[in-house]
């Protein structure tokens, strides 16, 4: 369960805020897994 330990590691408030702000832009997106960006591209 390496993914679970990575997910728990990335829970600091500053990191969450950075990801949130980045995802509100149009150039950089942080996603949960490898499938999510493909789904986003299919919606374009």
VORO-541888 format. One record per residue: residue in three letters; x, y, z of N, C-alpha, C, O in turn. Coordinates in steps of 0.001 Angstrom, whole numbers, padded with zeros to 6 digits, always signed. Layout:
residues N
ALAXYZXYZXYZXYZ...
***
This chain:
residues 44
UNK+000821-001198+000000+000000+000000+000000+000865+001263+000000+000655+002159+000818UNK+001818+001333-000899+002683+002495-000987+001870+003751-001307+002179+004834-000810UNK+000831+003609-002137+000002+004753-002516-000666+005372-001290-000730+006596-001173UNK-001160+004542-000383-001815+005054+000819-000860+005860+001676-001246+006902+002204UNK+000382+005406+001830+001337+006142+002642+001684+007474+001972+001892+008472+002662UNK+001749+007505+000651+002009+008757-000052+000835+009705+000134+001035+010907+000306UNK-000365+009192+000102-001552+010018+000257-001571+010642+001650-001912+011817+001790UNK-001217+009887+002670-001185+010417+004023-000094+011453+004188-000247+012389+004974UNK+000994+011308+003470+002109+012240+003549+001711+013611+003014+002185+014636+003503UNK+000849+013625+002019+000509+014867+001347-000776+015476+001900-001716+015735+001147UNK-000819+015702+003206-002034+016246+003806-001804+017554+004550-002690+018002+005277UNK-000639+018179+004389-000401+019429+005093-001279+020537+004497-001557+020534+003297UNK-001702+021458+005318-002560+022553+004866-001883+023397+003789-002525+023694+002781UNK-000618+023802+003947+000006+024579+002876+000045+023835+001540-000168+024437+000488UNK+000317+022524+001581+000337+021749+000339-001055+021659-000262-001215+021816-001472UNK-002060+021411+000560-003441+021368+000065-003831+022703-000560-004468+022736-001613UNK-003449+023808+000090-003759+025137-000449-003073+025363-001788-003676+025913-002710UNK-001817+024942-001900-001074+025092-003156-001748+024299-004276-001919+024807-005385UNK-002127+023066-003988-002783+022227-004992-004125+022823-005384-004477+022844-006563UNK-004873+023307-004404-006177+023918-004688-006018+025121-005616-006728+025235-006616UNK-005099+026006-005290-004875+027197-006112-004378+026819-007502-004793+027423-008491UNK-003503+025836-007588-002993+025400-008891-004104+024819-009748-004149+025060-010955UNK-004989+024066-009144-006076+023444-009885-007116+024458-010348-007912+024153-011236UNK-007127+025650-009770-008046+026690-010220-007524+027429-011445-008259+028196-012066UNK-006280+027207-011793-005689+027829-012981-005994+027019-014224-006865+026150-014223UNK-005255+027320-015291-005500+026637-016564-004287+025874-017065-004356+025249-018124UNK-003176+025906-016336-001942+025318-016846-001482+024077-016096-000940+023159-016711UNK-001684+024026-014785-001178+022927-013955-002339+022315-013190-003155+023029-012606UNK-002410+020982-013195-003446+020279-012448-002825+019133-011674-002025+018371-012216UNK-003190+019012-010418-002775+017874-009598-003961+016922-009520-005089+017346-009271UNK-003706+015641-009733-004779+014651-009752-004448+013499-008809-003307+013338-008376UNK-005461+012707-008502-005321+011587-007567-004610+010379-008176-003885+009667-007481UNK-004819+010148-009490-004268+008943-010109-003998+009176-011590-004194+010283-012092UNK-003552+008148-012287-003184+008266-013695-004396+008337-014616-004265+008803-015748UNK-005544+007902-014184-006748+007863-015018-007428+009237-015082-008001+009593-016112UNK-007371+009991-014017-008081+011267-013937-007702+012265-015034-008598+012901-015590UNK-006409+012434-015373-006103+013381-016458-006663+012933-017805-007030+013767-018633UNK-006730+011629-018028-007316+011136-019278-008799+011473-019335-009309+011853-020388UNK-009488+011336-018219-010900+011699-018167-011090+013194-018401-012040+013600-019070UNK-010197+014013-017857-010277+015466-018059-010082+015812-019530-010786+016670-020063UNK-009137+015156-020186-008884+015431-021604-010051+015004-022479-010324+015641-023497UNK-010741+013941-022100-011883+013481-022883-013042+014469-022822-013892+014463-023713UNK-013101+015315-021798-014177+016292-021657-013935+017536-022494-014855+018325-022711UNK-012705+017723-022968-012368+018931-023744-012874+018799-025154-012691+019709-025963
***
